Amino acid sequence: MKKFFTIFFSTILFLCSLSAEDPYDLHLASVVIDPENPLKGKITLSNGSIWNWSPTCNCCKGKLDDWKEGDPLKIGKIQGKEYGILNLSVLHRMNRMTLDESTLTVFPTIEKVDDNAHYLLLSDGSLWYIGWWSSQAVKDWKVGEHILVTQAKTIGEATHILFNLHREKSIFWDTSSANATLR
């Protein structure tokens, strides 16, 4: 009986964690396909950012038809300034997304990087513990650069991934630390 209750409460806690709202959750606001070219479009996210879509093959035609307003999304970096956006409702990822830089200002900026590059403070008030293992990736990041924060897709200590939108290679794993202080 003890094992049953342990499993039951563990399951409840797990399900509650899935439904917890994260301030960095993104949802689809709209999709606009170019009427002249069905292989070009713009996707607007709930944070106001606009992403340009331009695949290189006809196999992608009509792939955004099932995407609906409010669908939960995850963003991942592909290479350079290209990202992939995964629609969690239809489990379909669209690659070849680039940020419309006129919407860059919807993302928080770096307020401070501590001297050892172990902590990062963003303009939205969030403080991120980078740790020594990722400090080399952010040592050259500058105050004022825009950061895209998204949830990590893996299980483990990492809760989020931060992308510096001004740098081509800018991925690092991270955990949020509300009680941390800058040194």
C-alpha positions as CSV (number, residue, x, y, z in Angstrom):
1,M,0.0,0.0,0.0
2,K,2.9,2.4,0.8
3,K,4.3,1.8,-2.7
4,F,0.9,2.6,-4.2
5,F,0.7,6.0,-2.4
6,T,4.3,6.8,-3.3
7,I,3.7,6.2,-6.9
8,F,0.3,8.0,-6.8
9,F,1.7,11.2,-5.2
10,S,4.8,11.1,-7.4
11,T,2.5,11.0,-10.5
12,I,0.4,13.9,-9.2
13,L,3.5,16.0,-8.5
14,F,4.8,15.2,-12.0
15,L,1.5,16.1,-13.7
16,C,1.4,19.4,-11.7
17,S,4.9,20.3,-12.8
18,L,3.8,19.8,-16.4
19,S,0.9,22.2,-16.0
20,A,2.9,24.9,-14.2
21,E,3.0,28.1,-16.2
22,D,6.5,29.2,-17.1
23,P,7.0,32.9,-17.8
24,Y,9.1,31.8,-20.9
25,D,6.4,29.6,-22.4
26,L,5.6,30.6,-26.0
27,H,2.4,30.1,-27.9
28,L,1.4,30.7,-31.5
29,A,-0.4,34.0,-32.1
30,S,-0.7,33.8,-35.9
31,V,0.6,32.3,-39.1
32,V,0.6,34.3,-42.4
33,I,1.6,32.5,-45.6
34,D,2.7,34.6,-48.5
35,P,-0.1,34.3,-51.1
36,E,2.4,34.7,-53.9
37,N,4.7,32.0,-52.6
38,P,3.3,29.3,-50.3
39,L,6.8,28.4,-49.2
40,K,7.3,31.8,-47.4
41,G,5.5,33.0,-44.3
42,K,5.6,34.8,-41.0
43,I,4.9,33.3,-37.6
44,T,4.0,35.6,-34.7
45,L,4.5,34.3,-31.2
46,S,2.7,35.2,-28.0
47,N,5.6,37.4,-26.9
48,G,5.2,39.5,-30.1
49,S,8.3,38.2,-31.9
50,I,7.9,37.5,-35.6
51,W,9.8,34.7,-37.3
52,N,10.3,34.4,-41.1
53,W,9.8,31.0,-42.6
54,S,11.4,30.1,-46.0
55,P,12.0,26.4,-46.5
56,T,14.1,25.2,-49.5
57,C,11.8,22.4,-50.7
58,N,8.2,21.9,-51.8
59,C,7.8,19.1,-49.2
60,C,7.0,21.8,-46.6
61,K,4.1,23.3,-48.5
62,G,1.0,23.2,-46.3
63,K,2.8,22.1,-43.2
64,L,1.7,25.1,-41.3
65,D,-2.0,24.5,-42.1
66,D,-2.5,22.5,-38.8
67,W,-0.9,25.2,-36.6
68,K,-3.6,27.0,-34.6
69,E,-3.6,30.1,-32.4
70,G,-2.6,29.2,-28.9
71,D,-0.6,26.1,-29.7
72,P,2.3,25.7,-27.3
73,L,5.7,26.1,-29.0
74,K,9.4,25.4,-28.2
75,I,12.3,27.0,-30.0
76,G,15.7,25.4,-30.7
77,K,18.7,26.7,-32.6
78,I,19.6,24.9,-35.8
79,Q,22.7,26.8,-37.0
80,G,23.9,30.4,-37.4
81,K,20.8,32.5,-37.2
82,E,18.4,29.7,-38.1
83,Y,16.0,28.3,-35.5
84,G,13.5,25.5,-35.5
85,I,10.0,26.0,-33.9
86,L,8.3,22.9,-32.6
87,N,4.5,22.9,-32.3
88,L,3.7,20.7,-29.3
89,S,0.1,20.3,-30.2
90,V,0.7,18.6,-33.6
91,L,4.3,17.5,-32.8
92,H,5.7,19.1,-35.9
93,R,8.8,21.2,-36.2
94,M,9.4,23.8,-38.8
95,N,13.0,24.6,-39.5
96,R,14.6,27.5,-41.4
97,M,13.1,30.1,-39.1
98,T,14.8,33.5,-38.7
99,L,13.9,36.2,-36.3
100,D,12.5,39.4,-37.8
101,E,15.0,41.7,-36.2
102,S,12.4,44.5,-35.9
103,T,10.9,42.4,-33.0
104,L,14.2,41.9,-31.2
105,T,13.2,44.2,-28.4
106,V,10.5,41.8,-27.1
107,F,13.3,39.7,-25.6
108,P,15.0,40.5,-22.3
109,T,18.5,42.0,-22.5
110,I,21.6,41.3,-20.4
111,E,21.8,43.6,-17.4
112,K,25.0,42.1,-15.9
113,V,27.4,39.3,-16.2
114,D,29.5,38.7,-13.1
115,D,33.3,38.7,-13.3
116,N,33.6,35.0,-13.5
117,A,30.7,34.6,-15.9
118,H,28.9,32.3,-13.5
119,Y,25.8,34.4,-13.1
120,L,23.7,36.3,-15.7
121,L,21.1,38.9,-14.8
122,L,18.5,39.8,-17.4
123,S,16.3,42.9,-17.8
124,D,13.2,41.0,-16.8
125,G,14.7,40.5,-13.4
126,S,15.6,36.8,-13.8
127,L,19.0,35.7,-12.5
128,W,20.6,32.6,-14.1
129,Y,23.3,30.5,-12.6
130,I,25.6,29.4,-15.4
131,G,28.3,27.7,-13.4
132,W,31.9,27.1,-14.4
133,W,31.0,24.5,-17.0
134,S,29.2,27.1,-19.2
135,S,31.0,30.2,-18.3
136,Q,33.3,30.0,-21.3
137,A,30.3,30.2,-23.6
138,V,29.1,33.5,-22.1
139,K,32.3,35.2,-21.1
140,D,32.1,37.5,-24.1
141,W,28.4,38.3,-23.8
142,K,27.8,42.0,-23.4
143,V,25.3,44.1,-21.5
144,G,22.4,45.0,-23.8
145,E,22.4,41.9,-25.9
146,H,19.0,40.2,-26.3
147,I,18.4,36.8,-24.9
148,L,15.9,34.2,-25.9
149,V,15.0,31.9,-23.0
150,T,13.2,28.6,-23.7
151,Q,12.6,25.5,-21.6
152,A,15.1,22.7,-22.0
153,K,13.7,19.6,-23.7
154,T,15.6,17.1,-21.5
155,I,15.1,15.7,-18.1
156,G,17.7,16.6,-15.5
157,E,19.0,19.7,-13.7
158,A,18.8,22.0,-16.7
159,T,15.5,23.7,-16.9
160,H,16.1,26.3,-19.6
161,I,18.3,27.1,-22.5
162,L,19.5,30.7,-23.2
163,F,20.3,31.9,-26.7
164,N,22.1,35.1,-27.3
165,L,20.3,36.5,-30.4
166,H,23.4,38.6,-31.3
167,R,25.8,35.7,-31.6
168,E,25.8,32.7,-33.9
169,K,27.0,30.1,-31.4
170,S,25.3,30.9,-28.2
171,I,23.7,27.9,-26.7
172,F,24.3,26.8,-23.1
173,W,22.4,24.8,-20.5
174,D,21.3,26.5,-17.4
175,T,19.2,26.4,-14.3
176,S,17.4,29.4,-12.9
177,S,18.5,30.4,-9.4
178,A,16.1,32.9,-7.7
179,N,18.2,33.0,-4.5
180,A,21.6,33.6,-6.2
181,T,23.4,36.9,-5.8
182,L,25.8,38.5,-8.2
183,R,29.4,38.8,-6.8
